[in-house]
Amino acid sequence: MAVSVAAAAGRLRRAIRRSPQWRGPSRRALSSEAPPIQAAAVRDAFLSFFRDRHGHRLVPSASVRPRGDPSLLFVNAGMNQFKPIFLGTVDPRSEMAGFQRVANSQKCVRAGGRHSDLEDVGRDLSHHTFFEMLGNWAFRGVYFKEEACSMAWELLTQVYGIPEDRLWVSYFGGDSKAGLGPDLESRDIWLNLGVPASRMLSFGPQENFWEMGDTGPCGPCTEIHYDLAGGVGAPQLVELWNLVFMQHNREADGSLQPLPQRHVDTGMGLERLLAVLQGRRSTYDTDLFSPLLNAIHQVSPPLPFQKPL
């Protein structure tokens, strides 16, 4: 059960003050000491923030095996279980029909669907086959772009304490082939929140138009990225949070049709967020993975787990 947002935020701030700052690439063995900021506290802070401060209902993670959805091999995003709401096909007698503001932590498998990035697993330090997605949703226009961006910025900078100058944002730059213009509304929202134009990027549909699969709900998205370089040399950005504005449905013939109503669908990888808060460049060096890797080391040849970064 999520603790109160004040208690979770206080515990995080105390832990962050004890956490060493990221000093750049290194070669090091995994420490046997537990990292100061635990994954459970980071997860609790997220859920408590949306429940206590912004009135979201917490719902459990759905099964990673999709039920009644032949378009997906595995659940690959937090929004999968809410697909009936997006499409306007939800049973009006069901509990889901009453959902308005929802948050959860969804277990996902990076296989199937579009934008799965499965080919990146094993090639970098931030993609995993199995991962946990922190998300918040607003259904039927109960709130939209401005509120979603403001909540995300508040959580990252005020609750988690991530320096604003380490955060970049990207937004949808449009797609002339699909007849979609640039998302200037999101751009202006970020500018009003204080993000300078110099830390804003505009991309096309491959990067900033999110789709769960070859068919289904989709829409333009804006992403928040963290700069690992910290202003030293060229930026080294890793995506933290994707805020999707569900407005369309991709039909079997490839066309886009408007959804009955607009919705907000966001997702932030717990593993990446935890790496940032623990001052790690690799998600494998967090308390989600280091106990497993250390256990493997105990029954393996006497070479510590070591990864050049």
Secondary structure in CASP SS format (residue, H / E / C, confidence):
PFRMAT SS
TARGET T0000
AUTHOR 0000-0000-0000
METHOD secondary structure of the structure
MODEL  1
M C 1.00
A C 1.00
V C 1.00
S C 1.00
V H 1.00
A H 1.00
A H 1.00
A H 1.00
A H 1.00
G H 1.00
R H 1.00
L H 1.00
R H 1.00
R H 1.00
A H 1.00
I H 1.00
R H 1.00
R H 1.00
S C 1.00
P C 1.00
Q C 1.00
W C 1.00
R C 1.00
G C 1.00
P C 1.00
S C 1.00
R C 1.00
R C 1.00
A E 1.00
L C 1.00
S C 1.00
S C 1.00
E C 1.00
A C 1.00
P C 1.00
P C 1.00
I C 1.00
Q C 1.00
A H 1.00
A H 1.00
A H 1.00
V H 1.00
R H 1.00
D H 1.00
A H 1.00
F H 1.00
L H 1.00
S H 1.00
F H 1.00
F H 1.00
R H 1.00
D H 1.00
R H 1.00
H C 1.00
G C 1.00
H C 1.00
R E 1.00
L E 1.00
V C 1.00
P C 1.00
S C 1.00
A C 1.00
S C 1.00
V C 1.00
R C 1.00
P C 1.00
R C 1.00
G C 1.00
D C 1.00
P C 1.00
S C 1.00
L C 1.00
L C 1.00
F C 1.00
V C 1.00
N C 1.00
A C 1.00
G H 1.00
M H 1.00
N H 1.00
Q H 1.00
F H 1.00
K H 1.00
P H 1.00
I H 1.00
F H 1.00
L H 1.00
G C 1.00
T C 1.00
V C 1.00
D C 1.00
P C 1.00
R C 1.00
S C 1.00
E H 1.00
M H 1.00
A H 1.00
G H 1.00
F C 1.00
Q C 1.00
R E 1.00
V E 1.00
A E 1.00
N E 1.00
S E 1.00
Q E 1.00
K E 1.00
C E 1.00
V E 1.00
R C 1.00
A C 1.00
G C 1.00
G C 1.00
R C 1.00
H C 1.00
S C 1.00
D C 1.00
L H 1.00
E H 1.00
D H 1.00
V C 1.00
G C 1.00
R C 1.00
D C 1.00
L C 1.00
S C 1.00
H C 1.00
H C 1.00
T C 1.00
F E 1.00
F E 1.00
E E 1.00
M E 1.00
L E 1.00
G E 1.00
N E 1.00
W E 1.00
A E 1.00
F C 1.00
R C 1.00
G C 1.00
V C 1.00
Y C 1.00
F C 1.00
K H 1.00
E H 1.00
E H 1.00
A H 1.00
C H 1.00
S H 1.00
M H 1.00
A H 1.00
W H 1.00
E H 1.00
L H 1.00
L H 1.00
T H 1.00
Q H 1.00
V H 1.00
Y C 1.00
G C 1.00
I C 1.00
P C 1.00
E H 1.00
D H 1.00
R H 1.00
L E 1.00
W E 1.00
V E 1.00
S E 1.00
Y E 1.00
F E 1.00
G C 1.00
G C 1.00
D E 1.00
S H 1.00
K H 1.00
A H 1.00
G C 1.00
L E 1.00
G C 1.00
P C 1.00
D C 1.00
L H 1.00
E H 1.00
S H 1.00
R H 1.00
D H 1.00
I H 1.00
W H 1.00
L H 1.00
N H 1.00
L C 1.00
G C 1.00
V C 1.00
P C 1.00
A H 1.00
S H 1.00
R H 1.00
M E 1.00
L E 1.00
S E 1.00
F E 1.00
G C 1.00
P H 1.00
Q H 1.00
E H 1.00
N H 1.00
F E 1.00
W E 1.00
E E 1.00
M C 1.00
G C 1.00
D C 1.00
T C 1.00
G E 1.00
P E 1.00
C E 1.00
G E 1.00
P E 1.00
C E 1.00
T E 1.00
E E 1.00
I E 1.00
H E 1.00
Y E 1.00
D E 1.00
L C 1.00
A C 1.00
G C 1.00
G C 1.00
V C 1.00
G C 1.00
A C 1.00
P C 1.00
Q C 1.00
L E 1.00
V E 1.00
E E 1.00
L E 1.00
W E 1.00
N E 1.00
L E 1.00
V E 1.00
F E 1.00
M E 1.00
Q E 1.00
H E 1.00
N E 1.00
R E 1.00
E C 1.00
A C 1.00
D C 1.00
G C 1.00
S C 1.00
L E 1.00
Q E 1.00
P E 1.00
L E 1.00
P E 1.00
Q E 1.00
R E 1.00
H E 1.00
V E 1.00
D E 1.00
T E 1.00
G E 1.00
M E 1.00
G E 1.00
L H 1.00
E H 1.00
R H 1.00
L H 1.00
L H 1.00
A H 1.00
V H 1.00
L H 1.00
Q C 1.00
G C 1.00
R C 1.00
R C 1.00
S C 1.00
T H 1.00
Y H 1.00
D H 1.00
T C 1.00
D C 1.00
L C 1.00
F C 1.00
S H 1.00
P H 1.00
L H 1.00
L H 1.00
N H 1.00
A H 1.00
I H 1.00
H H 1.00
Q H 1.00
V C 1.00
S C 1.00
P C 1.00
P C 1.00
L C 1.00
P C 1.00
F C 1.00
Q E 1.00
K C 1.00
P C 1.00
L C 1.00
END
